[in-house]
Amino acid sequence: MLNENHALIFDFPELKQDIVYLNYKNETFREKSKQYHLLDYDIRQLEMDGSPTDDGHMTQLKLRRAKLKDVLYQQLKQHHNEVLSAS
């Protein structure tokens, strides 16, 4: 879907507390999250402008976003499971 916001908080609402915690406490997560959100913003801007780029470049950007999202999701799930185990 064009111009859809893929913010982590929207895509993983069940992990909202984990997202907030890791953004505050984990520098690596925070940096990757920042990269992800900037990339998502750039993709949405290109889509809103009628994709003034070729399909190959847009595909490359979306693949990079998906890979970053996978890395972030794994960190979120690991943290979430650690919190559940400690309870």
Protein Blocks (a to p, Z undefined) as FASTA:
>chain_A
ZZiafbfklmmmmlmmmmmmmmmmmmklmmmmmmmmmmmmmmmmmmmnopaacfklmmmm
mmmmmmmmmmmmmmmmmmmmmmmmmZZ
